[in-house]
Amino acid sequence: MKSWKLKSKMMVIFAVFTLTFATIGLYTLFTVHSQVIVTAHQKLKGDLAMTKAMLNEKYPGEWSLRGDKLFKGETQMNDNFVMIDKIGEATGDNVTIFQRDTRIATNVKNQSGGRATGTKAADNIIDSVLKKGEKYIGKAQVVGVWNQTAYEPIMNAQREIIGMVFVGVPNTHYDGVIKSISLKVGICGFFGFIIVFGLGYFLYYSVVSPISKVISGLSESAEQAAVVSGEVSTSAEQLAEGAGHQASSLEETAASLNEMSSMTANNANSANHAKKMMDEAKHVVDKVSNHMEDMRDAIANITKSNQETNKIIKTIDEIAFQTNLLALNAAVEAARAGEVGAGFAVVADEVRNLAMRASEAAKNTTHLIENTIKAVEHGDALTKSTQDAFRENMEILEKIGQVVDEIASASKEQADGIRGINVAISEIDRVTQDSANNAEQSKVASDKMNDQVENLRNHVAALANVIGSRG
């Protein structure tokens, strides 16, 4: 089969198509025949129901036998052709009423053209309808002519079968319909055969030459595609190697930047910690400075109190001096008084002694207070110096805090910058990795393209062999 030329294959296809078309035609005819019969049976069922309804409406009452006559209600049905003809005209069917197995009212004609009253039903109808009491829908002979028929038993009030109702259509009517459809299918098949044959002839002589040209073009394109695919494969391989080396370098750079970023972050954290400690030290120094200021105020108050005390002691010394003078005067006056003033002299002497002792004590207290004042003034000077030193320390701490703030801010900015560079490096690394993957995929795709080009060559060669071309 592979060595056959296009002409042989097209002849085989034409024969297969013709056989298939014939099979479809026969199947269509069979299906149409079956559907026509099924449709006829459905119509006959409806016509039979309509016949019964029209009879019941025209002649109400039960079916009965009276002697040798069949009645519907009070109407004798023997040779009663009025409703039979009317139903026949309405349905286009043959209509018959049987008394038992004999036709007593019918529009069916015998060979001489008269009504076929007195004729008998077919044996199979008698067996199915009269004996078994079943409806019959199907093909049956009616006065020697095949019909599509519908029979139903007639029963009296006691449910005894006393006759039959029949509607039917001669098969010649349906045979004509089927023959008409068969003729149309045959004509369509003939013209379809002519069209297919013409199309086959046209396709053979109008397609082979263009296909030969296409094969030639495909062969040249396949060769060019093979060359280009090889070049793409080589470039993709080189690109993949370069991307791999670049990816390795970027990974090392990213690792170094990560380490630098970690160190910068640690420096920033240390600077922030130092800033917090400087803030705490500044707070402590500020607190101590405030305490020194309070101490200086307290020393000033002590100095002021000592000065007031010194004034009081001077007053006491002056009182003692006046008391001593008074005691001396009292002693002089006591001496002048003689024995009467002897006791007063003793008291005056004691008062003088007390005044002298008070004066001595006031001098000693004054000396101590003067020493205390000197010590307090010295302490005040030291406090002032210490306060100045703490103030200078505060200024230094503020400067150090500013420097630490600048270090922390610079470290944070540096960490942010390194982080941004690291993100950029990561993005470059991702792009490089994607480039490497794409290059690898390009190489794989190029290899697949080479395989497809080879397959294309084989297909072109096979197609050229089919149509007998040398493409």
C-alpha positions as MATLAB code, in Angstrom:
seq = 'MKSWKLKSKMMVIFAVFTLTFATIGLYTLFTVHSQVIVTAHQKLKGDLAMTKAMLNEKYPGEWSLRGDKLFKGETQMNDNFVMIDKIGEATGDNVTIFQRDTRIATNVKNQSGGRATGTKAADNIIDSVLKKGEKYIGKAQVVGVWNQTAYEPIMNAQREIIGMVFVGVPNTHYDGVIKSISLKVGICGFFGFIIVFGLGYFLYYSVVSPISKVISGLSESAEQAAVVSGEVSTSAEQLAEGAGHQASSLEETAASLNEMSSMTANNANSANHAKKMMDEAKHVVDKVSNHMEDMRDAIANITKSNQETNKIIKTIDEIAFQTNLLALNAAVEAARAGEVGAGFAVVADEVRNLAMRASEAAKNTTHLIENTIKAVEHGDALTKSTQDAFRENMEILEKIGQVVDEIASASKEQADGIRGINVAISEIDRVTQDSANNAEQSKVASDKMNDQVENLRNHVAALANVIGSRG';
ca = [
       0.000    0.000    0.000;
       2.893    2.357    0.795;
       4.267    1.898   -2.757;
       0.970    2.861   -4.404;
       0.847    6.119   -6.292;
      -1.664    8.840   -5.656;
      -3.804    7.793   -8.650;
      -4.225    4.250   -7.342;
      -5.053    5.472   -3.890;
      -7.630    7.922   -5.222;
      -9.270    5.109   -7.235;
      -9.465    2.985   -4.099;
     -10.891    5.929   -2.156;
     -13.423    6.515   -4.946;
     -14.495    2.862   -4.889;
     -14.776    2.883   -1.095;
     -16.776    6.111   -1.192;
     -19.114    4.670   -3.847;
     -19.648    1.509   -1.792;
     -20.221    3.585    1.337;
     -22.670    5.865   -0.463;
     -24.587    2.842   -1.800;
     -24.685    1.313    1.683;
     -25.948    4.574    3.140;
     -28.592    4.758    0.423;
     -29.817    1.220    1.125;
     -29.840    1.903    4.841;
     -31.767    5.121    4.202;
     -34.366    3.241    2.142;
     -34.734    0.588    4.823;
     -35.070    3.260    7.527;
     -37.614    5.223    5.466;
     -39.631    2.051    4.873;
     -39.619    1.247    8.593;
     -40.557    4.808    9.547;
     -43.360    4.872    6.975;
     -44.813    1.656    8.417;
     -44.442    2.931   12.002;
     -46.118    6.204   11.021;
     -48.912    4.287    9.316;
     -49.500    2.194   12.433;
     -49.620    5.302   14.582;
     -52.142    6.868   12.203;
     -54.270    3.725   12.179;
     -54.365    3.681   15.986;
     -55.609    7.256   15.991;
     -58.107    6.531   13.190;
     -59.440    3.490   15.071;
     -59.973    5.577   18.202;
     -61.705    8.272   16.146;
     -63.948    5.612   14.469;
     -65.084    4.313   17.839;
     -65.698    7.846   19.096;
     -67.797    8.796   16.040;
     -69.847    5.589   16.305;
     -70.454    6.145   20.025;
     -71.485    9.728   19.371;
     -73.800    8.836   16.446;
     -75.204    5.650   17.961;
     -75.106    5.754   21.743;
     -75.619    2.543   23.688;
     -74.123   -0.950   23.976;
     -73.287   -3.364   21.174;
     -75.598   -6.389   21.002;
     -76.742   -9.282   18.792;
     -80.456   -9.566   18.142;
     -81.122  -12.654   16.175;
     -78.753  -12.577   13.232;
     -78.343   -8.777   13.323;
     -75.748   -6.532   15.046;
     -77.005   -3.437   16.864;
     -75.323   -0.371   18.339;
     -77.796    0.867   20.912;
     -81.086    0.762   19.034;
     -79.522    1.094   15.562;
     -78.989   -1.884   13.296;
     -75.474   -1.813   11.833;
     -75.974   -4.438    9.094;
     -75.723   -2.663    5.700;
     -75.557    0.701    7.542;
     -73.040    2.513    5.341;
     -73.696    6.132    6.319;
     -71.189    6.425    9.206;
     -68.814    3.990    7.496;
     -68.507    6.226    4.425;
     -68.304    9.348    6.551;
     -65.427    7.911    8.629;
     -63.711    6.731    5.437;
     -63.878   10.221    3.962;
     -62.578   11.771    7.209;
     -59.598    9.403    7.577;
     -58.953    8.221    4.011;
     -59.023    4.648    5.364;
     -60.900    1.467    4.593;
     -63.473    1.044    7.381;
     -65.394   -2.131    8.264;
     -67.730   -3.403   10.997;
     -67.697   -7.186   11.457;
     -70.476   -9.318   12.955;
     -68.254  -12.009   14.365;
     -65.923  -12.748   11.381;
     -68.215  -11.439    8.600;
     -68.257   -7.942    7.108;
     -71.739   -6.396    7.539;
     -70.904   -2.715    6.821;
     -67.815   -1.673    4.857;
     -66.387    0.669    2.254;
     -63.949   -2.039    1.039;
     -64.599   -2.957   -2.581;
     -64.525   -6.446   -4.060;
     -63.145   -7.326   -7.499;
     -66.405   -6.374   -9.168;
     -66.404   -2.940   -7.530;
     -69.215   -3.561   -5.074;
     -69.070   -3.441   -1.280;
     -67.404   -6.546    0.106;
     -70.190   -7.309    2.627;
     -70.542  -10.957    3.588;
     -66.804  -11.663    3.126;
     -64.741  -13.191    5.916;
     -61.747  -11.840    7.876;
     -58.323  -13.449    7.495;
     -57.584  -16.472    9.700;
     -54.798  -14.791   11.662;
     -57.157  -11.866   12.462;
     -59.886  -14.242   13.654;
     -57.383  -16.033   15.885;
     -55.904  -12.847   17.429;
     -58.983  -10.642   17.754;
     -62.053  -12.891   18.023;
     -60.539  -15.792   19.894;
     -57.882  -14.062   22.054;
     -59.637  -10.697   22.419;
     -56.513   -8.736   21.444;
     -56.054   -5.665   19.309;
     -54.195   -6.242   16.060;
     -51.959   -3.646   14.426;
     -50.038   -4.786   11.373;
     -50.085   -6.187    7.878;
     -53.045   -8.329    6.853;
     -54.989   -9.377    3.716;
     -58.274   -7.581    3.147;
     -60.373   -9.163    0.375;
     -57.205  -10.461   -1.292;
     -55.287   -7.163   -0.989;
     -52.499   -6.537    1.531;
     -53.256   -3.677    3.913;
     -51.721   -2.039    6.920;
     -54.543   -2.672    9.395;
     -55.902   -2.015   12.879;
     -58.521   -4.336   14.404;
     -60.280   -4.133   17.753;
     -62.890   -6.568   19.167;
     -66.532   -5.438   19.693;
     -67.987   -6.581   23.049;
     -71.530   -6.574   24.353;
     -72.594   -5.558   27.843;
     -71.606   -9.024   29.144;
     -68.046   -8.534   27.762;
     -68.596  -11.183   25.109;
     -66.871  -10.703   21.745;
     -69.519  -10.356   19.067;
     -67.618   -8.640   16.262;
     -64.744   -6.368   15.187;
     -64.043   -2.809   14.071;
     -61.449   -2.391   11.282;
     -59.560    0.501    9.709;
     -56.806    0.050    7.176;
     -54.915    1.384    4.179;
     -53.798   -0.717    1.196;
     -50.052   -1.335    1.019;
     -50.040    0.075   -2.499;
     -50.338    3.544   -1.013;
     -47.237    3.140    1.165;
     -45.406    1.264   -1.595;
     -45.904    4.299   -3.797;
     -44.506    6.595   -1.102;
     -41.500    4.328   -0.606;
     -40.928    4.026   -4.371;
     -41.033    7.816   -4.684;
     -38.478    8.230   -1.904;
     -36.302    5.430   -3.373;
     -36.347    7.147   -6.752;
     -35.278   10.451   -5.192;
     -32.494    8.716   -3.227;
     -31.360    6.950   -6.421;
     -31.282   10.197   -8.361;
     -29.332   11.908   -5.553;
     -26.937    8.966   -5.440;
     -26.395    9.093   -9.211;
     -25.669   12.799   -9.182;
     -23.518   12.344   -6.062;
     -21.544    9.665   -7.938;
     -21.072   12.006  -10.896;
     -19.992   14.873   -8.585;
     -17.533   12.689   -6.666;
     -16.069   11.306   -9.867;
     -15.683   14.841  -11.264;
     -14.128   16.096   -8.047;
     -11.720   13.164   -7.984;
     -10.678   13.812  -11.578;
     -10.309   17.537  -10.903;
      -8.373   17.007   -7.642;
      -5.991   14.544   -9.219;
      -5.010   16.783  -12.095;
      -5.139   20.082  -10.191;
      -3.431   19.027   -6.945;
      -0.480   16.845   -7.959;
       1.425   19.620   -9.730;
       1.004   22.180   -6.922;
       1.923   19.521   -4.346;
       5.115   18.807   -6.287;
       6.020   22.480   -6.090;
       5.177   22.512   -2.405;
       7.378   19.455   -1.835;
      10.292   21.201   -3.532;
       9.759   24.297   -1.389;
       9.429   22.190    1.765;
      12.684   20.406    0.983;
      14.575   23.694    0.633;
      12.921   25.093    3.771;
      13.840   21.938    5.691;
      17.479   22.307    4.708;
      17.535   25.983    5.708;
      15.741   25.188    8.961;
      18.339   22.517    9.732;
      21.187   25.033    9.269;
      19.462   27.698   11.357;
      18.564   25.159   14.054;
      22.214   24.114   14.317;
      23.333   27.724   14.705;
      20.640   28.358   17.326;
      21.683   25.241   19.224;
      25.340   26.360   19.312;
      24.446   29.908   20.410;
      22.083   28.596   23.071;
      24.771   26.285   24.460;
      27.301   29.145   24.669;
      24.720   31.406   26.255;
      23.857   28.744   28.822;
      27.539   28.322   29.794;
      28.082   32.116   30.104;
      24.887   32.507   32.130;
      26.009   29.693   34.430;
      29.373   31.393   35.160;
      27.669   34.737   35.676;
      25.142   33.134   38.027;
      27.987   31.666   40.129;
      29.707   35.083   40.377;
      26.441   36.742   41.330;
      25.851   34.148   44.039;
      29.297   34.886   45.556;
      28.661   38.654   45.339;
      25.251   38.203   46.958;
      26.829   36.186   49.790;
      29.441   38.919   50.414;
      26.776   41.608   50.372;
      24.689   39.603   52.808;
      27.654   39.359   55.188;
      28.397   43.104   54.803;
      24.728   43.902   55.360;
      24.769   41.809   58.532;
      27.888   43.619   59.831;
      26.413   47.032   58.989;
      23.204   46.084   60.751;
      25.254   45.039   63.810;
      27.111   48.392   63.722;
      23.813   50.221   63.542;
      22.490   48.209   66.474;
      25.668   48.898   68.486;
      25.450   52.609   67.679;
      21.832   52.659   68.782;
      22.788   50.847   71.976;
      25.621   53.339   72.605;
      23.199   56.187   71.979;
      20.843   54.757   74.572;
      23.744   54.457   77.062;
      24.836   58.044   76.303;
      21.277   59.201   76.891;
      21.274   57.371   80.230;
      24.684   58.866   81.194;
      23.481   62.312   80.174;
      20.423   61.822   82.348;
      22.594   60.769   85.311;
      24.983   63.711   84.828;
      22.066   66.076   84.507;
      20.615   64.650   87.709;
      23.950   65.015   89.557;
      24.288   68.572   88.246;
      20.888   69.371   89.656;
      21.940   67.852   93.006;
      25.138   69.952   92.986;
      23.047   73.047   92.337;
      20.863   72.123   95.306;
      24.007   71.537   97.403;
      25.373   74.912   96.419;
      22.109   76.528   97.476;
      22.256   74.640  100.781;
      25.867   75.828  101.388;
      24.797   79.379  100.633;
      22.046   79.007  103.209;
      24.524   77.568  105.738;
      26.885   80.487  105.099;
      24.046   82.913  105.624;
      23.045   81.138  108.866;
      26.665   81.228  110.124;
      26.794   84.925  109.447;
      23.623   85.460  111.441;
      24.986   83.249  114.238;
      28.239   85.256  114.248;
      26.210   88.422  114.717;
      24.382   86.845  117.667;
      27.667   85.740  119.244;
      29.064   89.279  118.873;
      25.943   90.521  120.656;
      26.511   87.942  123.407;
      30.173   89.058  123.683;
      29.103   92.690  123.998;
      26.551   91.709  126.689;
      29.269   89.780  128.550;
      31.562   92.816  128.313;
      28.835   95.102  129.685;
      28.033   92.533  132.389;
      31.741   92.466  133.345;
      31.745   96.273  133.607;
      28.629   96.164  135.706;
      30.181   93.489  137.926;
      33.297   95.649  138.400;
      31.177   98.651  139.265;
      29.161   96.494  141.658;
      32.405   95.287  143.318;
      33.613   98.867  143.698;
      30.376   99.920  145.234;
      30.375   96.863  147.529;
      33.880   97.778  148.712;
      32.703  101.248  149.523;
      29.806   99.771  151.473;
      32.116   97.773  153.727;
      30.766   94.772  155.508;
      27.229   95.504  154.373;
      28.257   95.103  150.728;
      30.482   92.032  151.334;
      27.824   89.587  150.154;
      27.023   91.729  147.165;
      30.714   91.799  146.318;
      30.776   88.015  146.199;
      27.800   87.957  143.874;
      29.341   90.626  141.708;
      32.548   88.626  141.533;
      30.633   85.527  140.418;
      28.750   87.563  137.839;
      32.062   88.921  136.553;
      33.456   85.394  136.332;
      30.388   84.253  134.401;
      30.676   87.232  132.079;
      34.323   86.464  131.455;
      33.531   82.822  130.769;
      30.680   83.838  128.458;
      33.014   86.207  126.661;
      35.622   83.435  126.309;
      33.001   81.029  125.030;
      31.740   83.608  122.556;
      35.291   84.120  121.283;
      35.773   80.376  120.878;
      32.413   80.021  119.124;
      33.255   82.943  116.872;
      36.558   81.262  115.977;
      34.784   77.976  115.218;
      32.151   79.711  113.135;
      34.821   81.577  111.191;
      36.553   78.254  110.485;
      33.210   76.724  109.450;
      32.537   79.658  107.160;
      35.939   79.205  105.558;
      35.259   75.485  105.137;
      31.792   76.197  103.700;
      33.218   78.807  101.308;
      35.865   76.275  100.231;
      33.118   73.648   99.754;
      31.094   76.162   97.790;
      34.086   76.794   95.548;
      34.584   73.048   95.072;
      30.866   72.604   94.357;
      31.000   75.349   91.746;
      34.059   73.748   90.148;
      32.362   70.345   90.177;
      29.227   71.850   88.681;
      31.282   73.503   85.936;
      33.001   70.174   85.304;
      29.609   68.396   85.059;
      28.365   71.115   82.691;
      31.398   70.578   80.446;
      30.769   66.828   80.720;
      27.162   67.400   79.611;
      28.351   69.354   76.583;
      30.826   66.583   75.728;
      28.106   63.957   76.161;
      25.807   65.927   73.875;
      28.533   66.114   71.220;
      29.247   62.385   71.629;
      25.493   61.707   71.361;
      25.346   63.703   68.150;
      28.271   61.734   66.748;
      26.650   58.453   67.795;
      23.375   59.579   66.161;
      25.235   60.370   62.970;
      26.986   56.963   63.116;
      23.665   55.183   63.700;
      21.954   57.125   60.891;
      24.847   56.508   58.515;
      24.878   52.798   59.439;
      21.138   52.567   58.815;
      21.466   54.326   55.461;
      24.384   52.071   54.590;
      22.385   48.970   55.620;
      19.431   50.160   53.527;
      21.722   50.813   50.581;
      23.340   47.401   50.893;
      19.908   45.820   51.232;
      18.789   47.580   48.045;
      21.954   46.438   46.266;
      21.337   42.929   47.570;
      17.778   42.985   46.214;
      19.092   44.215   42.870;
      21.765   41.491   42.875;
      19.089   38.911   43.711;
      16.938   40.169   40.855;
      19.944   40.094   38.497;
      20.715   36.585   39.749;
      17.113   35.523   39.122;
      17.189   37.033   35.640;
      20.517   35.320   34.998;
      19.139   32.014   36.228;
      16.112   32.505   33.981;
      18.430   33.329   31.105;
      20.421   30.169   31.801;
      17.216   28.128   31.957;
      15.895   29.784   28.813;
      19.181   29.130   27.063;
      19.013   25.491   28.134;
      15.415   25.285   26.976;
      16.417   26.954   23.704;
      19.073   24.303   23.234;
      16.539   21.551   23.952;
      14.048   23.226   21.607;
      16.745   23.521   18.963;
      17.511   19.808   19.315;
      13.812   19.054   18.992;
      13.707   21.352   15.957;
      16.506   19.323   14.398;
      14.462   16.170   15.026;
      11.360   17.819   13.548;
      13.365   18.966   10.511;
      14.545   15.392   10.021;
      10.974   14.159   10.354;
       9.890   16.824    7.864;
      12.500   15.581    5.418;
      11.179   12.031    5.791;
       7.576   13.168    5.346;
       8.506   15.210    2.278;
      10.284   12.225    0.827;
       7.268   10.008    1.547;
       4.890   12.556   -0.017;
       7.150   12.832   -3.069;
       7.095    9.041   -3.367;
       3.292    9.024   -3.087;
       2.737   11.447   -5.980;
       5.746   10.255   -7.958;
       7.714   13.480   -7.633;
      11.477   13.828   -7.120;
      11.086   16.781   -4.611;
];
